[in-house]
Amino acid sequence: MLRFKVLASVVPLAVAAVFARAEILPGPRPCIEVGSAALQIASIPWLAQLHVSFTDDPRIATVRVRIADSAEAADFTVIDDVDDSEAGACQSDAVPHLIAISSDPSPSDPVIYLSHDGPSDYRIFVQSKTFSARDAAALIVSARSNHRRLETASL
């Protein structure tokens, strides 16, 4: 009986530690500022306001993003060489809109096809310690999607 009581008291602590670790350990997440809004990759997917997903099939993609060979050829460029713990964090005081990269997209979420060649809606160049090409693609697509939604809402 004592073992059951100990187990019953440890399980909630373990669950709390998992949730705390998800928010505390990752540190700053990739983040960009667009106008007065900040967009950030969410550390916990269910907290995100917008979800995007990636596909290897260009036929089912709603947005195509090409990885450019140089910063000059890109629409969106991320270059950093910062070793600071705040690298990738937004400097804005605004609460960021959280973006999640989902493995199970809903029909209204953008589906991104990321490639090195072929036609594209956006071109990105990433040379970063804090951003991956997937992070950059998710943020730029979300920034454009969020901007269009705001324009539609204001009409």
VMD Tcl script that builds the backbone (N, CA, C; Angstrom):
set m [mol new atoms 465]
animate dup $m
set s [atomselect $m all]
$s set {name element resname resid chain x y z} {
  {N N MET 1 A 0.806 -1.185 0.000}
  {CA C MET 1 A 0.000 0.000 0.000}
  {C C MET 1 A 0.858 1.261 0.000}
  {N N LEU 2 A 1.948 1.199 0.745}
  {CA C LEU 2 A 2.854 2.347 0.810}
  {C C LEU 2 A 3.462 2.622 -0.565}
  {N N ARG 3 A 3.776 1.545 -1.306}
  {CA C ARG 3 A 4.330 1.717 -2.658}
  {C C ARG 3 A 3.338 2.433 -3.565}
  {N N PHE 4 A 2.073 2.089 -3.445}
  {CA C PHE 4 A 1.046 2.749 -4.259}
  {C C PHE 4 A 0.937 4.237 -3.920}
  {N N LYS 5 A 1.015 4.580 -2.638}
  {CA C LYS 5 A 0.947 5.982 -2.221}
  {C C LYS 5 A 2.149 6.767 -2.755}
  {N N VAL 6 A 3.320 6.156 -2.697}
  {CA C VAL 6 A 4.519 6.821 -3.207}
  {C C VAL 6 A 4.392 7.012 -4.717}
  {N N LEU 7 A 3.942 5.976 -5.405}
  {CA C LEU 7 A 3.756 6.074 -6.851}
  {C C LEU 7 A 2.718 7.133 -7.204}
  {N N ALA 8 A 1.627 7.174 -6.448}
  {CA C ALA 8 A 0.568 8.150 -6.707}
  {C C ALA 8 A 1.047 9.582 -6.465}
  {N N SER 9 A 1.997 9.770 -5.577}
  {CA C SER 9 A 2.497 11.121 -5.329}
  {C C SER 9 A 3.611 11.516 -6.295}
  {N N VAL 10 A 4.294 10.546 -6.881}
  {CA C VAL 10 A 5.388 10.836 -7.803}
  {C C VAL 10 A 4.880 11.117 -9.219}
  {N N VAL 11 A 3.833 10.450 -9.647}
  {CA C VAL 11 A 3.323 10.615 -11.011}
  {C C VAL 11 A 2.942 12.066 -11.308}
  {N N PRO 12 A 2.170 12.759 -10.462}
  {CA C PRO 12 A 1.866 14.168 -10.773}
  {C C PRO 12 A 3.114 15.046 -10.837}
  {N N LEU 13 A 4.091 14.763 -10.007}
  {CA C LEU 13 A 5.342 15.532 -10.058}
  {C C LEU 13 A 6.091 15.288 -11.367}
  {N N ALA 14 A 6.095 14.062 -11.822}
  {CA C ALA 14 A 6.759 13.748 -13.095}
  {C C ALA 14 A 6.057 14.437 -14.258}
  {N N VAL 15 A 4.733 14.446 -14.249}
  {CA C VAL 15 A 3.975 15.125 -15.307}
  {C C VAL 15 A 4.253 16.624 -15.282}
  {N N ALA 16 A 4.274 17.214 -14.101}
  {CA C ALA 16 A 4.569 18.649 -13.981}
  {C C ALA 16 A 5.984 18.954 -14.474}
  {N N ALA 17 A 6.932 18.074 -14.199}
  {CA C ALA 17 A 8.312 18.280 -14.648}
  {C C ALA 17 A 8.407 18.236 -16.170}
  {N N VAL 18 A 7.657 17.348 -16.804}
  {CA C VAL 18 A 7.667 17.258 -18.266}
  {C C VAL 18 A 7.132 18.552 -18.873}
  {N N PHE 19 A 6.031 19.069 -18.345}
  {CA C PHE 19 A 5.473 20.315 -18.877}
  {C C PHE 19 A 6.386 21.503 -18.602}
  {N N ALA 20 A 6.990 21.550 -17.432}
  {CA C ALA 20 A 7.904 22.656 -17.110}
  {C C ALA 20 A 9.135 22.594 -18.002}
  {N N ARG 21 A 9.631 21.406 -18.251}
  {CA C ARG 21 A 10.814 21.252 -19.089}
  {C C ARG 21 A 10.532 21.689 -20.518}
  {N N ALA 22 A 9.343 21.449 -21.013}
  {CA C ALA 22 A 8.997 21.845 -22.371}
  {C C ALA 22 A 9.060 23.357 -22.539}
  {N N GLU 23 A 8.800 24.105 -21.505}
  {CA C GLU 23 A 8.795 25.558 -21.603}
  {C C GLU 23 A 10.121 26.163 -21.142}
  {N N ILE 24 A 10.815 25.545 -20.192}
  {CA C ILE 24 A 12.020 26.141 -19.615}
  {C C ILE 24 A 13.283 25.769 -20.386}
  {N N LEU 25 A 13.504 24.518 -20.694}
  {CA C LEU 25 A 14.766 24.093 -21.276}
  {C C LEU 25 A 15.038 24.558 -22.703}
  {N N PRO 26 A 14.060 24.594 -23.592}
  {CA C PRO 26 A 14.416 24.949 -24.953}
  {C C PRO 26 A 15.004 26.341 -25.113}
  {N N GLY 27 A 14.724 27.245 -24.195}
  {CA C GLY 27 A 15.249 28.596 -24.319}
  {C C GLY 27 A 14.513 29.351 -25.405}
  {N N PRO 28 A 15.125 30.408 -25.904}
  {CA C PRO 28 A 14.461 31.210 -26.927}
  {C C PRO 28 A 14.202 30.395 -28.187}
  {N N ARG 29 A 13.049 30.589 -28.740}
  {CA C ARG 29 A 12.652 29.903 -29.966}
  {C C ARG 29 A 12.829 30.860 -31.130}
  {N N PRO 30 A 13.006 30.338 -32.345}
  {CA C PRO 30 A 13.106 31.228 -33.509}
  {C C PRO 30 A 11.927 32.182 -33.584}
  {N N CYS 31 A 12.225 33.437 -33.846}
  {CA C CYS 31 A 11.224 34.485 -33.792}
  {C C CYS 31 A 11.583 35.583 -34.788}
  {N N ILE 32 A 10.566 36.144 -35.431}
  {CA C ILE 32 A 10.779 37.289 -36.317}
  {C C ILE 32 A 9.756 38.362 -35.983}
  {N N GLU 33 A 10.085 39.582 -36.341}
  {CA C GLU 33 A 9.151 40.688 -36.182}
  {C C GLU 33 A 8.716 41.157 -37.553}
  {N N VAL 34 A 7.415 41.287 -37.738}
  {CA C VAL 34 A 6.838 41.775 -38.993}
  {C C VAL 34 A 5.958 42.949 -38.636}
  {N N GLY 35 A 6.411 44.133 -38.979}
  {CA C GLY 35 A 5.674 45.328 -38.579}
  {C C GLY 35 A 5.678 45.428 -37.064}
  {N N SER 36 A 4.527 45.524 -36.473}
  {CA C SER 36 A 4.425 45.606 -35.013}
  {C C SER 36 A 4.139 44.246 -34.386}
  {N N ALA 37 A 4.054 43.210 -35.197}
  {CA C ALA 37 A 3.744 41.875 -34.690}
  {C C ALA 37 A 5.003 41.015 -34.626}
  {N N ALA 38 A 5.041 40.133 -33.660}
  {CA C ALA 38 A 6.130 39.172 -33.529}
  {C C ALA 38 A 5.559 37.775 -33.743}
  {N N LEU 39 A 6.294 36.965 -34.488}
  {CA C LEU 39 A 5.904 35.581 -34.736}
  {C C LEU 39 A 7.003 34.680 -34.204}
  {N N GLN 40 A 6.624 33.642 -33.473}
  {CA C GLN 40 A 7.607 32.781 -32.832}
  {C C GLN 40 A 7.184 31.318 -32.953}
  {N N ILE 41 A 8.162 30.448 -33.169}
  {CA C ILE 41 A 7.890 29.011 -33.182}
  {C C ILE 41 A 7.541 28.592 -31.752}
  {N N ALA 42 A 6.421 27.925 -31.601}
  {CA C ALA 42 A 5.940 27.519 -30.277}
  {C C ALA 42 A 6.737 26.331 -29.752}
  {N N SER 43 A 6.994 26.346 -28.445}
  {CA C SER 43 A 7.663 25.207 -27.833}
  {C C SER 43 A 6.660 24.102 -27.505}
  {N N ILE 44 A 5.409 24.486 -27.334}
  {CA C ILE 44 A 4.338 23.524 -27.079}
  {C C ILE 44 A 3.281 23.740 -28.163}
  {N N PRO 45 A 3.080 22.768 -29.065}
  {CA C PRO 45 A 2.219 22.978 -30.235}
  {C C PRO 45 A 0.787 23.397 -29.938}
  {N N TRP 46 A 0.186 22.908 -28.869}
  {CA C TRP 46 A -1.218 23.226 -28.642}
  {C C TRP 46 A -1.432 24.656 -28.155}
  {N N LEU 47 A -0.364 25.397 -27.875}
  {CA C LEU 47 A -0.501 26.800 -27.503}
  {C C LEU 47 A -0.492 27.730 -28.716}
  {N N ALA 48 A -0.166 27.192 -29.876}
  {CA C ALA 48 A 0.012 28.010 -31.081}
  {C C ALA 48 A -1.320 28.510 -31.635}
  {N N GLN 49 A -1.265 29.738 -32.186}
  {CA C GLN 49 A -2.439 30.313 -32.849}
  {C C GLN 49 A -2.520 29.873 -34.305}
  {N N LEU 50 A -1.389 29.499 -34.899}
  {CA C LEU 50 A -1.364 29.070 -36.290}
  {C C LEU 50 A -0.498 27.827 -36.409}
  {N N HIS 51 A -0.955 26.880 -37.205}
  {CA C HIS 51 A -0.198 25.660 -37.452}
  {C C HIS 51 A 0.167 25.600 -38.928}
  {N N VAL 52 A 1.366 25.121 -39.192}
  {CA C VAL 52 A 1.791 24.843 -40.558}
  {C C VAL 52 A 2.317 23.416 -40.565}
  {N N SER 53 A 2.380 22.839 -41.746}
  {CA C SER 53 A 2.961 21.509 -41.859}
  {C C SER 53 A 3.830 21.460 -43.106}
  {N N PHE 54 A 4.619 20.423 -43.211}
  {CA C PHE 54 A 5.514 20.250 -44.349}
  {C C PHE 54 A 5.174 18.954 -45.055}
  {N N THR 55 A 5.435 18.939 -46.356}
  {CA C THR 55 A 5.192 17.754 -47.156}
  {C C THR 55 A 6.362 17.536 -48.107}
  {N N ASP 56 A 6.535 16.295 -48.515}
  {CA C ASP 56 A 7.531 15.960 -49.534}
  {C C ASP 56 A 6.887 15.873 -50.911}
  {N N ASP 57 A 5.579 16.035 -50.973}
  {CA C ASP 57 A 4.841 15.944 -52.229}
  {C C ASP 57 A 4.400 17.337 -52.678}
  {N N PRO 58 A 4.991 17.879 -53.736}
  {CA C PRO 58 A 4.638 19.233 -54.165}
  {C C PRO 58 A 3.182 19.369 -54.622}
  {N N ARG 59 A 2.534 18.262 -54.974}
  {CA C ARG 59 A 1.143 18.334 -55.440}
  {C C ARG 59 A 0.157 18.677 -54.330}
  {N N ILE 60 A 0.481 18.326 -53.095}
  {CA C ILE 60 A -0.452 18.614 -52.001}
  {C C ILE 60 A -0.077 19.886 -51.230}
  {N N ALA 61 A 1.024 20.507 -51.610}
  {CA C ALA 61 A 1.460 21.731 -50.935}
  {C C ALA 61 A 0.565 22.905 -51.315}
  {N N THR 62 A 0.321 23.769 -50.352}
  {CA C THR 62 A -0.395 25.014 -50.630}
  {C C THR 62 A 0.577 26.175 -50.804}
  {N N VAL 63 A 1.807 25.992 -50.309}
  {CA C VAL 63 A 2.855 27.008 -50.434}
  {C C VAL 63 A 4.174 26.293 -50.744}
  {N N ARG 64 A 4.897 26.843 -51.721}
  {CA C ARG 64 A 6.206 26.284 -52.072}
  {C C ARG 64 A 7.292 27.257 -51.651}
  {N N VAL 65 A 8.271 26.739 -50.921}
  {CA C VAL 65 A 9.378 27.557 -50.446}
  {C C VAL 65 A 10.672 26.923 -50.938}
  {N N ARG 66 A 11.470 27.743 -51.626}
  {CA C ARG 66 A 12.742 27.260 -52.151}
  {C C ARG 66 A 13.873 27.783 -51.285}
  {N N ILE 67 A 14.830 26.914 -50.997}
  {CA C ILE 67 A 16.018 27.316 -50.253}
  {C C ILE 67 A 17.003 27.891 -51.262}
  {N N ALA 68 A 17.284 29.187 -51.140}
  {CA C ALA 68 A 18.152 29.884 -52.085}
  {C C ALA 68 A 19.619 29.599 -51.767}
  {N N ASP 69 A 20.460 29.749 -52.794}
  {CA C ASP 69 A 21.889 29.519 -52.632}
  {C C ASP 69 A 22.618 30.722 -52.051}
  {N N SER 70 A 21.999 31.899 -52.102}
  {CA C SER 70 A 22.643 33.100 -51.575}
  {C C SER 70 A 21.595 34.027 -50.978}
  {N N ALA 71 A 22.054 34.927 -50.130}
  {CA C ALA 71 A 21.145 35.888 -49.503}
  {C C ALA 71 A 20.537 36.834 -50.529}
  {N N GLU 72 A 21.299 37.155 -51.571}
  {CA C GLU 72 A 20.811 38.070 -52.595}
  {C C GLU 72 A 19.636 37.496 -53.379}
  {N N ALA 73 A 19.571 36.183 -53.494}
  {CA C ALA 73 A 18.526 35.536 -54.282}
  {C C ALA 73 A 17.284 35.200 -53.451}
  {N N ALA 74 A 17.276 35.599 -52.181}
  {CA C ALA 74 A 16.191 35.209 -51.283}
  {C C ALA 74 A 15.225 36.351 -50.997}
  {N N ASP 75 A 13.966 35.978 -50.718}
  {CA C ASP 75 A 12.964 36.935 -50.256}
  {C C ASP 75 A 13.095 37.153 -48.749}
  {N N PHE 76 A 13.558 36.131 -48.045}
  {CA C PHE 76 A 13.695 36.157 -46.590}
  {C C PHE 76 A 15.024 35.532 -46.239}
  {N N THR 77 A 15.847 36.271 -45.494}
  {CA C THR 77 A 17.194 35.825 -45.165}
  {C C THR 77 A 17.398 35.823 -43.661}
  {N N VAL 78 A 17.987 34.742 -43.154}
  {CA C VAL 78 A 18.360 34.666 -41.751}
  {C C VAL 78 A 19.837 34.320 -41.701}
  {N N ILE 79 A 20.628 35.263 -41.208}
  {CA C ILE 79 A 22.065 35.040 -41.041}
  {C C ILE 79 A 22.415 35.500 -39.637}
  {N N ASP 80 A 23.025 34.615 -38.874}
  {CA C ASP 80 A 23.506 35.031 -37.558}
  {C C ASP 80 A 24.774 34.265 -37.222}
  {N N ASP 81 A 25.536 34.860 -36.369}
  {CA C ASP 81 A 26.727 34.220 -35.830}
  {C C ASP 81 A 26.827 34.552 -34.354}
  {N N VAL 82 A 25.670 34.624 -33.733}
  {CA C VAL 82 A 25.586 35.030 -32.343}
  {C C VAL 82 A 25.664 33.798 -31.448}
  {N N ASP 83 A 26.512 33.855 -30.431}
  {CA C ASP 83 A 26.606 32.776 -29.458}
  {C C ASP 83 A 25.828 33.093 -28.189}
  {N N ASP 84 A 25.130 34.214 -28.188}
  {CA C ASP 84 A 24.368 34.667 -27.037}
  {C C ASP 84 A 23.182 33.746 -26.780}
  {N N SER 85 A 22.786 33.614 -25.527}
  {CA C SER 85 A 21.637 32.761 -25.194}
  {C C SER 85 A 20.326 33.351 -25.697}
  {N N GLU 86 A 20.316 34.626 -26.057}
  {CA C GLU 86 A 19.108 35.263 -26.561}
  {C C GLU 86 A 19.025 35.236 -28.079}
  {N N ALA 87 A 19.908 34.505 -28.725}
  {CA C ALA 87 A 19.879 34.449 -30.182}
  {C C ALA 87 A 18.557 33.874 -30.648}
  {N N GLY 88 A 17.973 34.493 -31.656}
  {CA C GLY 88 A 16.713 34.019 -32.198}
  {C C GLY 88 A 15.503 34.573 -31.484}
  {N N ALA 89 A 15.730 35.308 -30.403}
  {CA C ALA 89 A 14.598 35.858 -29.652}
  {C C ALA 89 A 14.221 37.224 -30.210}
  {N N CYS 90 A 12.946 37.508 -30.188}
  {CA C CYS 90 A 12.475 38.820 -30.645}
  {C C CYS 90 A 12.796 39.874 -29.601}
  {N N GLN 91 A 13.076 41.069 -30.067}
  {CA C GLN 91 A 13.375 42.183 -29.169}
  {C C GLN 91 A 12.126 42.986 -28.834}
  {N N SER 92 A 11.021 42.664 -29.457}
  {CA C SER 92 A 9.777 43.404 -29.280}
  {C C SER 92 A 9.168 43.131 -27.910}
  {N N ASP 93 A 8.431 44.120 -27.404}
  {CA C ASP 93 A 7.695 43.936 -26.158}
  {C C ASP 93 A 6.331 43.303 -26.408}
  {N N ALA 94 A 5.948 43.196 -27.671}
  {CA C ALA 94 A 4.649 42.618 -28.016}
  {C C ALA 94 A 4.640 41.118 -27.741}
  {N N VAL 95 A 3.506 40.607 -27.357}
  {CA C VAL 95 A 3.349 39.167 -27.146}
  {C C VAL 95 A 3.371 38.505 -28.520}
  {N N PRO 96 A 4.268 37.534 -28.729}
  {CA C PRO 96 A 4.371 36.939 -30.064}
  {C C PRO 96 A 3.186 36.026 -30.392}
  {N N HIS 97 A 2.851 35.976 -31.680}
  {CA C HIS 97 A 1.890 34.988 -32.177}
  {C C HIS 97 A 2.678 33.693 -32.309}
  {N N LEU 98 A 2.181 32.633 -31.711}
  {CA C LEU 98 A 2.898 31.361 -31.714}
  {C C LEU 98 A 2.527 30.532 -32.932}
  {N N ILE 99 A 3.555 29.940 -33.548}
  {CA C ILE 99 A 3.418 29.120 -34.749}
  {C C ILE 99 A 3.886 27.712 -34.405}
  {N N ALA 100 A 3.101 26.716 -34.758}
  {CA C ALA 100 A 3.485 25.326 -34.524}
  {C C ALA 100 A 3.684 24.616 -35.846}
  {N N ILE 101 A 4.685 23.760 -35.877}
  {CA C ILE 101 A 4.900 22.896 -37.036}
  {C C ILE 101 A 4.215 21.580 -36.708}
  {N N SER 102 A 3.176 21.298 -37.456}
  {CA C SER 102 A 2.298 20.174 -37.172}
  {C C SER 102 A 2.567 19.010 -38.125}
  {N N SER 103 A 2.389 17.821 -37.628}
  {CA C SER 103 A 2.509 16.642 -38.492}
  {C C SER 103 A 1.149 16.221 -39.044}
  {N N ASP 104 A 0.085 16.783 -38.490}
  {CA C ASP 104 A -1.280 16.451 -38.912}
  {C C ASP 104 A -2.035 17.743 -39.210}
  {N N PRO 105 A -1.918 18.266 -40.440}
  {CA C PRO 105 A -2.513 19.568 -40.745}
  {C C PRO 105 A -4.032 19.512 -40.880}
  {N N SER 106 A -4.641 20.638 -40.569}
  {CA C SER 106 A -6.069 20.772 -40.853}
  {C C SER 106 A -6.188 21.354 -42.257}
  {N N PRO 107 A -7.344 21.256 -42.875}
  {CA C PRO 107 A -7.506 21.757 -44.253}
  {C C PRO 107 A -7.241 23.252 -44.415}
  {N N SER 108 A -7.394 24.023 -43.349}
  {CA C SER 108 A -7.183 25.470 -43.462}
  {C C SER 108 A -5.741 25.896 -43.195}
  {N N ASP 109 A -4.898 24.979 -42.742}
  {CA C ASP 109 A -3.504 25.317 -42.437}
  {C C ASP 109 A -2.623 25.230 -43.673}
  {N N PRO 110 A -1.611 26.109 -43.764}
  {CA C PRO 110 A -0.677 26.029 -44.892}
  {C C PRO 110 A 0.126 24.726 -44.855}
  {N N VAL 111 A 0.307 24.127 -46.021}
  {CA C VAL 111 A 1.151 22.944 -46.173}
  {C C VAL 111 A 2.321 23.373 -47.045}
  {N N ILE 112 A 3.517 23.280 -46.509}
  {CA C ILE 112 A 4.711 23.830 -47.144}
  {C C ILE 112 A 5.526 22.728 -47.807}
  {N N TYR 113 A 5.899 22.987 -49.060}
  {CA C TYR 113 A 6.837 22.120 -49.764}
  {C C TYR 113 A 8.163 22.869 -49.806}
  {N N LEU 114 A 9.181 22.326 -49.159}
  {CA C LEU 114 A 10.488 22.955 -49.053}
  {C C LEU 114 A 11.454 22.225 -49.983}
  {N N SER 115 A 12.076 22.978 -50.912}
  {CA C SER 115 A 12.982 22.345 -51.871}
  {C C SER 115 A 14.139 23.284 -52.204}
  {N N HIS 116 A 15.117 22.740 -52.910}
  {CA C HIS 116 A 16.275 23.527 -53.341}
  {C C HIS 116 A 16.130 24.040 -54.768}
  {N N ASP 117 A 15.138 23.549 -55.494}
  {CA C ASP 117 A 14.951 24.008 -56.875}
  {C C ASP 117 A 13.466 23.943 -57.233}
  {N N GLY 118 A 13.154 24.440 -58.398}
  {CA C GLY 118 A 11.771 24.418 -58.862}
  {C C GLY 118 A 11.051 25.709 -58.560}
  {N N PRO 119 A 9.788 25.787 -58.994}
  {CA C PRO 119 A 8.996 27.002 -58.760}
  {C C PRO 119 A 8.727 27.196 -57.266}
  {N N SER 120 A 8.559 28.467 -56.879}
  {CA C SER 120 A 8.329 28.734 -55.459}
  {C C SER 120 A 7.509 30.006 -55.267}
  {N N ASP 121 A 6.829 30.048 -54.132}
  {CA C ASP 121 A 6.117 31.250 -53.717}
  {C C ASP 121 A 7.053 32.181 -52.951}
  {N N TYR 122 A 7.990 31.583 -52.198}
  {CA C TYR 122 A 8.965 32.330 -51.412}
  {C C TYR 122 A 10.329 31.664 -51.573}
  {N N ARG 123 A 11.362 32.482 -51.427}
  {CA C ARG 123 A 12.743 31.979 -51.428}
  {C C ARG 123 A 13.382 32.395 -50.116}
  {N N ILE 124 A 14.024 31.427 -49.445}
  {CA C ILE 124 A 14.668 31.730 -48.168}
  {C C ILE 124 A 16.134 31.361 -48.227}
  {N N PHE 125 A 16.927 32.049 -47.439}
  {CA C PHE 125 A 18.333 31.727 -47.254}
  {C C PHE 125 A 18.575 31.710 -45.756}
  {N N VAL 126 A 19.106 30.597 -45.243}
  {CA C VAL 126 A 19.314 30.458 -43.808}
  {C C VAL 126 A 20.747 30.020 -43.539}
  {N N GLN 127 A 21.437 30.822 -42.746}
  {CA C GLN 127 A 22.776 30.481 -42.260}
  {C C GLN 127 A 22.762 30.876 -40.788}
  {N N SER 128 A 22.317 29.958 -39.950}
  {CA C SER 128 A 22.020 30.317 -38.575}
  {C C SER 128 A 22.280 29.171 -37.619}
  {N N LYS 129 A 22.605 29.535 -36.396}
  {CA C LYS 129 A 22.752 28.551 -35.326}
  {C C LYS 129 A 21.429 28.304 -34.615}
  {N N THR 130 A 20.473 29.218 -34.786}
  {CA C THR 130 A 19.212 29.114 -34.049}
  {C C THR 130 A 18.013 28.809 -34.935}
  {N N PHE 131 A 18.094 29.102 -36.220}
  {CA C PHE 131 A 16.998 28.866 -37.154}
  {C C PHE 131 A 17.350 27.712 -38.074}
  {N N SER 132 A 16.413 26.817 -38.300}
  {CA C SER 132 A 16.562 25.824 -39.359}
  {C C SER 132 A 15.809 26.353 -40.581}
  {N N ALA 133 A 16.015 25.729 -41.721}
  {CA C ALA 133 A 15.274 26.130 -42.924}
  {C C ALA 133 A 13.774 25.920 -42.706}
  {N N ARG 134 A 13.395 24.871 -41.994}
  {CA C ARG 134 A 11.978 24.622 -41.700}
  {C C ARG 134 A 11.400 25.721 -40.816}
  {N N ASP 135 A 12.172 26.159 -39.805}
  {CA C ASP 135 A 11.712 27.251 -38.945}
  {C C ASP 135 A 11.493 28.521 -39.758}
  {N N ALA 136 A 12.472 28.850 -40.596}
  {CA C ALA 136 A 12.368 30.068 -41.402}
  {C C ALA 136 A 11.183 29.993 -42.361}
  {N N ALA 137 A 10.999 28.841 -42.986}
  {CA C ALA 137 A 9.867 28.678 -43.910}
  {C C ALA 137 A 8.541 28.798 -43.163}
  {N N ALA 138 A 8.446 28.171 -41.999}
  {CA C ALA 138 A 7.209 28.243 -41.209}
  {C C ALA 138 A 6.921 29.680 -40.799}
  {N N LEU 139 A 7.937 30.421 -40.410}
  {CA C LEU 139 A 7.731 31.802 -39.976}
  {C C LEU 139 A 7.343 32.718 -41.126}
  {N N ILE 140 A 8.006 32.601 -42.280}
  {CA C ILE 140 A 7.685 33.501 -43.392}
  {C C ILE 140 A 6.303 33.191 -43.958}
  {N N VAL 141 A 5.952 31.923 -44.056}
  {CA C VAL 141 A 4.612 31.562 -44.540}
  {C C VAL 141 A 3.553 32.030 -43.539}
  {N N SER 142 A 3.825 31.877 -42.256}
  {CA C SER 142 A 2.882 32.329 -41.234}
  {C C SER 142 A 2.742 33.846 -41.246}
  {N N ALA 143 A 3.847 34.539 -41.456}
  {CA C ALA 143 A 3.794 36.007 -41.507}
  {C C ALA 143 A 2.927 36.455 -42.665}
  {N N ARG 144 A 3.070 35.838 -43.805}
  {CA C ARG 144 A 2.264 36.207 -44.973}
  {C C ARG 144 A 0.814 35.778 -44.784}
  {N N SER 145 A 0.580 34.604 -44.214}
  {CA C SER 145 A -0.787 34.131 -43.974}
  {C C SER 145 A -1.480 35.011 -42.956}
  {N N ASN 146 A -0.764 35.359 -41.891}
  {CA C ASN 146 A -1.331 36.204 -40.842}
  {C C ASN 146 A -1.645 37.583 -41.400}
  {N N HIS 147 A -0.779 38.125 -42.244}
  {CA C HIS 147 A -0.997 39.441 -42.843}
  {C C HIS 147 A -2.248 39.420 -43.721}
  {N N ARG 148 A -2.415 38.385 -44.516}
  {CA C ARG 148 A -3.601 38.275 -45.377}
  {C C ARG 148 A -4.869 38.149 -44.542}
  {N N ARG 149 A -4.790 37.400 -43.439}
  {CA C ARG 149 A -5.959 37.255 -42.579}
  {C C ARG 149 A -6.329 38.588 -41.954}
  {N N LEU 150 A -5.311 39.370 -41.572}
  {CA C LEU 150 A -5.594 40.680 -40.992}
  {C C LEU 150 A -6.205 41.606 -42.034}
  {N N GLU 151 A -5.709 41.563 -43.277}
  {CA C GLU 151 A -6.288 42.387 -44.344}
  {C C GLU 151 A -7.736 42.005 -44.590}
  {N N THR 152 A -8.031 40.711 -44.623}
  {CA C THR 152 A -9.390 40.237 -44.845}
  {C C THR 152 A -10.297 40.668 -43.700}
  {N N ALA 153 A -9.789 40.578 -42.479}
  {CA C ALA 153 A -10.591 40.949 -41.318}
  {C C ALA 153 A -10.896 42.438 -41.299}
  {N N SER 154 A -9.999 43.253 -41.849}
  {CA C SER 154 A -10.216 44.695 -41.809}
  {C C SER 154 A -11.146 45.182 -42.910}
  {N N LEU 155 A -11.464 44.344 -43.887}
  {CA C LEU 155 A -12.366 44.744 -44.976}
  {C C LEU 155 A -13.748 44.803 -44.507}
}
mol reanalyze $m
mol bondsrecalc $m
mol representation Tube
mol addrep $m
